[in-house]
């Protein structure tokens, strides 16, 4: 009986030792990992590049293509609106001529019709403006993504681990500036762009 108790005591003691080991070992490993993580950044040598993204978005061939298409569609919209404005001016002049001929009720009816037409033209102007702004924003966002991809490619080629916008820097060595390199590569990869704008029916 005593032998069995002694065996049971040793077995329980072994379990306690194992449980303690399982509890302490992860903690020790975590502490060791944390210590290694704290040491790791000290071993990284920063390789910095600088890029002027706004300049790239202004000068890129694709950006110029986007602006050209935008201006073409803007001119088309302006022509449509100009035609409607001319029609409204003529309608207003005709309405003024009929003021002394028509009854007050008939004149008010014509005047209300004119105001409705005027409101439609104003809505058309706002609709076209919104279409242009939305299309331009989407196209430039897509181009901006392409710029980021090219910057990442150049950074990898130069083995850089940090790329800064020159908008955030007061003074920098021009040797770190890769704007022209990024622009050249971007023009090769994305020489043009297409603005997707829905057709707006004329009023």
DRENDO-1510 file (C-alpha; in Angstrom, 1 decimal, always signed):
<recs>
REC; n; res; u; v; w
REC; 1; UNK; +0.0; +0.0; +0.0 .
REC; 2; UNK; +2.8; +2.4; +0.9 .
REC; 3; UNK; +4.6; +1.4; -2.3 .
REC; 4; UNK; +1.5; +2.3; -4.3 .
REC; 5; UNK; +1.3; +5.7; -2.5 .
REC; 6; UNK; +4.9; +6.4; -3.2 .
REC; 7; UNK; +4.5; +5.6; -6.9 .
REC; 8; UNK; +1.4; +7.8; -7.1 .
REC; 9; UNK; +3.3; +10.6; -5.4 .
REC; 10; UNK; +6.1; +10.4; -7.8 .
REC; 11; UNK; +3.6; +10.3; -10.7 .
REC; 12; UNK; +1.9; +13.5; -9.5 .
REC; 13; UNK; +5.2; +15.2; -9.0 .
REC; 14; UNK; +6.2; +14.4; -12.6 .
REC; 15; UNK; +2.9; +15.8; -13.9 .
REC; 16; UNK; +3.5; +19.0; -12.0 .
REC; 17; UNK; +7.0; +19.4; -13.4 .
REC; 18; UNK; +5.6; +18.8; -17.0 .
REC; 19; UNK; +2.8; +21.3; -16.4 .
REC; 20; UNK; +5.3; +23.9; -15.2 .
REC; 21; UNK; +7.6; +23.3; -18.1 .
REC; 22; UNK; +4.7; +23.7; -20.6 .
REC; 23; UNK; +3.7; +27.0; -18.9 .
REC; 24; UNK; +7.2; +28.5; -18.6 .
REC; 25; UNK; +8.6; +27.4; -22.0 .
REC; 26; UNK; +6.2; +29.5; -24.2 .
REC; 27; UNK; +6.9; +32.5; -21.9 .
REC; 28; UNK; +10.6; +32.1; -22.3 .
REC; 29; UNK; +10.2; +31.6; -26.1 .
REC; 30; UNK; +8.0; +34.7; -26.3 .
REC; 31; UNK; +10.6; +36.8; -24.4 .
REC; 32; UNK; +13.3; +35.5; -26.6 .
REC; 33; UNK; +11.3; +36.3; -29.8 .
REC; 34; UNK; +10.6; +39.8; -28.4 .
REC; 35; UNK; +14.3; +40.4; -27.7 .
REC; 36; UNK; +15.1; +39.3; -31.3 .
REC; 37; UNK; +12.4; +41.5; -32.7 .
REC; 38; UNK; +13.8; +44.5; -30.7 .
REC; 39; UNK; +17.3; +43.8; -32.1 .
REC; 40; UNK; +16.1; +43.2; -35.7 .
REC; 41; UNK; +15.4; +46.9; -36.7 .
REC; 42; UNK; +18.9; +47.9; -35.7 .
REC; 43; UNK; +20.3; +45.6; -38.3 .
REC; 44; UNK; +18.3; +47.2; -41.2 .
REC; 45; UNK; +20.1; +49.8; -43.2 .
REC; 46; UNK; +17.7; +52.3; -44.7 .
REC; 47; UNK; +17.9; +52.6; -48.4 .
REC; 48; UNK; +15.8; +55.7; -49.3 .
REC; 49; UNK; +14.3; +56.9; -52.6 .
REC; 50; UNK; +12.4; +60.1; -53.2 .
REC; 51; UNK; +9.6; +60.6; -55.8 .
REC; 52; UNK; +7.4; +63.5; -56.9 .
REC; 53; UNK; +4.1; +61.9; -57.5 .
REC; 54; UNK; +2.1; +65.1; -58.3 .
REC; 55; UNK; +4.7; +65.9; -61.0 .
REC; 56; UNK; +4.4; +62.4; -62.5 .
REC; 57; UNK; +0.6; +62.7; -62.5 .
REC; 58; UNK; +0.8; +66.0; -64.3 .
REC; 59; UNK; +3.4; +65.1; -66.9 .
REC; 60; UNK; +2.6; +61.4; -67.7 .
REC; 61; UNK; +1.5; +60.6; -71.2 .
REC; 62; UNK; -1.6; +58.9; -69.8 .
REC; 63; UNK; -2.5; +61.9; -67.8 .
REC; 64; UNK; -2.2; +64.1; -70.8 .
REC; 65; UNK; -4.4; +61.7; -72.7 .
REC; 66; UNK; -7.0; +61.8; -69.9 .
REC; 67; UNK; -7.0; +65.6; -69.9 .
REC; 68; UNK; -7.4; +65.7; -73.7 .
REC; 69; UNK; -10.4; +63.4; -73.7 .
REC; 70; UNK; -11.9; +65.4; -70.8 .
REC; 71; UNK; -11.6; +68.7; -72.7 .
REC; 72; UNK; -13.1; +67.2; -75.9 .
REC; 73; UNK; -16.1; +66.0; -73.9 .
REC; 74; UNK; -16.3; +69.3; -72.1 .
REC; 75; UNK; -16.4; +71.1; -75.4 .
REC; 76; UNK; -19.1; +68.8; -76.6 .
REC; 77; UNK; -21.2; +69.4; -73.5 .
REC; 78; UNK; -20.7; +73.2; -73.8 .
REC; 79; UNK; -21.9; +73.1; -77.4 .
REC; 80; UNK; -25.1; +71.2; -76.3 .
REC; 81; UNK; -25.8; +73.6; -73.5 .
REC; 82; UNK; -25.1; +76.7; -75.7 .
REC; 83; UNK; -27.7; +75.4; -78.1 .
REC; 84; UNK; -30.3; +75.0; -75.4 .
REC; 85; UNK; -29.5; +78.4; -73.9 .
REC; 86; UNK; -30.0; +80.0; -77.3 .
REC; 87; UNK; -33.4; +78.3; -77.5 .
REC; 88; UNK; -34.3; +79.6; -74.1 .
REC; 89; UNK; -33.3; +83.2; -74.9 .
REC; 90; UNK; -35.5; +83.0; -78.0 .
REC; 91; UNK; -38.4; +81.6; -76.0 .
REC; 92; UNK; -38.0; +84.3; -73.3 .
REC; 93; UNK; -38.1; +87.0; -76.0 .
REC; 94; UNK; -41.1; +85.5; -77.6 .
REC; 95; UNK; -42.8; +85.2; -74.2 .
REC; 96; UNK; -42.2; +88.9; -73.5 .
REC; 97; UNK; -43.7; +89.9; -76.9 .
REC; 98; UNK; -46.9; +87.9; -76.0 .
REC; 99; UNK; -47.3; +89.5; -72.6 .
REC; 100; UNK; -49.6; +92.1; -73.9 .
REC; 101; UNK; -51.5; +89.7; -76.1 .
REC; 102; UNK; -52.1; +86.8; -73.8 .
REC; 103; UNK; -54.5; +86.8; -70.9 .
REC; 104; UNK; -52.8; +86.8; -67.5 .
REC; 105; UNK; -53.7; +83.1; -67.0 .
REC; 106; UNK; -52.3; +82.1; -70.4 .
REC; 107; UNK; -49.2; +84.2; -69.8 .
REC; 108; UNK; -48.6; +82.6; -66.4 .
REC; 109; UNK; -49.0; +79.1; -68.0 .
REC; 110; UNK; -46.4; +80.0; -70.6 .
REC; 111; UNK; -44.1; +81.5; -68.0 .
REC; 112; UNK; -44.3; +78.3; -65.9 .
REC; 113; UNK; -43.4; +76.2; -69.0 .
REC; 114; UNK; -40.4; +78.4; -69.6 .
REC; 115; UNK; -39.3; +78.1; -66.0 .
REC; 116; UNK; -39.6; +74.3; -66.3 .
REC; 117; UNK; -37.4; +74.3; -69.4 .
REC; 118; UNK; -34.9; +76.5; -67.7 .
REC; 119; UNK; -34.7; +74.2; -64.7 .
REC; 120; UNK; -34.1; +71.2; -67.1 .
REC; 121; UNK; -31.2; +73.0; -68.7 .
REC; 122; UNK; -29.7; +73.8; -65.3 .
REC; 123; UNK; -30.0; +70.2; -64.3 .
REC; 124; UNK; -28.4; +69.2; -67.5 .
REC; 125; UNK; -25.4; +71.5; -66.8 .
REC; 126; UNK; -25.0; +70.0; -63.3 .
REC; 127; UNK; -25.3; +66.5; -64.6 .
REC; 128; UNK; -22.6; +67.0; -67.2 .
REC; 129; UNK; -20.4; +68.6; -64.7 .
REC; 130; UNK; -20.8; +65.7; -62.3 .
REC; 131; UNK; -20.1; +63.2; -65.1 .
REC; 132; UNK; -16.9; +65.0; -66.1 .
REC; 133; UNK; -15.7; +65.2; -62.5 .
REC; 134; UNK; -16.5; +61.5; -61.7 .
REC; 135; UNK; -14.9; +60.2; -64.9 .
REC; 136; UNK; -11.7; +62.3; -64.4 .
REC; 137; UNK; -11.4; +61.2; -60.7 .
REC; 138; UNK; -11.8; +57.5; -61.6 .
REC; 139; UNK; -9.2; +57.8; -64.4 .
REC; 140; UNK; -6.7; +59.6; -62.3 .
REC; 141; UNK; -7.1; +57.1; -59.5 .
REC; 142; UNK; -6.4; +54.3; -61.8 .
REC; 143; UNK; -3.3; +56.1; -63.1 .
REC; 144; UNK; -2.2; +56.8; -59.5 .
REC; 145; UNK; -2.4; +53.0; -58.8 .
REC; 146; UNK; -0.1; +52.5; -61.9 .
REC; 147; UNK; +2.3; +55.0; -60.5 .
REC; 148; UNK; +2.5; +53.2; -57.2 .
REC; 149; UNK; +3.1; +49.9; -59.0 .
REC; 150; UNK; +6.0; +51.5; -61.0 .
REC; 151; UNK; +7.4; +53.1; -57.9 .
REC; 152; UNK; +7.4; +49.7; -56.2 .
REC; 153; UNK; +9.2; +48.2; -59.2 .
REC; 154; UNK; +11.9; +50.8; -59.1 .
REC; 155; UNK; +12.3; +50.5; -55.4 .
REC; 156; UNK; +12.8; +46.7; -55.8 .
REC; 157; UNK; +15.3; +47.3; -58.6 .
REC; 158; UNK; +17.2; +49.9; -56.4 .
REC; 159; UNK; +16.9; +47.6; -53.3 .
REC; 160; UNK; +15.2; +50.4; -51.5 .
REC; 161; UNK; +13.2; +49.8; -48.3 .
REC; 162; UNK; +11.8; +53.3; -47.9 .
REC; 163; UNK; +10.2; +55.6; -50.6 .
REC; 164; UNK; +9.3; +59.2; -49.6 .
REC; 165; UNK; +7.2; +61.8; -51.3 .
REC; 166; UNK; +9.3; +64.9; -51.9 .
REC; 167; UNK; +6.3; +66.9; -50.7 .
REC; 168; UNK; +7.3; +65.7; -47.2 .
REC; 169; UNK; +11.0; +66.6; -47.4 .
REC; 170; UNK; +12.7; +70.0; -46.9 .
REC; 171; UNK; +16.2; +69.0; -48.2 .
REC; 172; UNK; +17.4; +65.9; -50.0 .
REC; 173; UNK; +20.2; +64.7; -52.2 .
REC; 174; UNK; +19.0; +64.8; -55.9 .
REC; 175; UNK; +20.8; +61.4; -56.3 .
REC; 176; UNK; +17.9; +59.9; -54.3 .
REC; 177; UNK; +15.2; +61.3; -56.6 .
REC; 178; UNK; +13.8; +58.7; -59.0 .
REC; 179; UNK; +11.0; +60.8; -60.4 .
REC; 180; UNK; +12.3; +60.9; -63.9 .
REC; 181; UNK; +13.0; +57.1; -63.9 .
REC; 182; UNK; +9.5; +56.4; -62.6 .
REC; 183; UNK; +8.0; +58.7; -65.2 .
REC; 184; UNK; +9.9; +57.1; -68.1 .
REC; 185; UNK; +8.9; +53.6; -67.0 .
REC; 186; UNK; +5.3; +54.7; -66.5 .
REC; 187; UNK; +5.1; +56.2; -70.0 .
REC; 188; UNK; +6.4; +52.9; -71.4 .
REC; 189; UNK; +3.9; +50.8; -69.4 .
REC; 190; UNK; +0.9; +53.1; -69.6 .
REC; 191; UNK; +1.3; +55.3; -72.7 .
REC; 192; UNK; -2.4; +56.2; -72.9 .
REC; 193; UNK; -5.7; +56.0; -71.0 .
REC; 194; UNK; -9.4; +56.0; -71.7 .
REC; 195; UNK; -12.0; +58.0; -69.9 .
REC; 196; UNK; -15.3; +56.1; -69.6 .
REC; 197; UNK; -18.1; +58.7; -69.7 .
REC; 198; UNK; -21.8; +57.8; -70.2 .
REC; 199; UNK; -23.6; +59.5; -73.0 .
REC; 200; UNK; -26.1; +62.1; -71.8 .
REC; 201; UNK; -29.2; +62.5; -73.9 .
REC; 202; UNK; -29.8; +66.1; -75.0 .
REC; 203; UNK; -32.8; +67.7; -73.4 .
</recs>
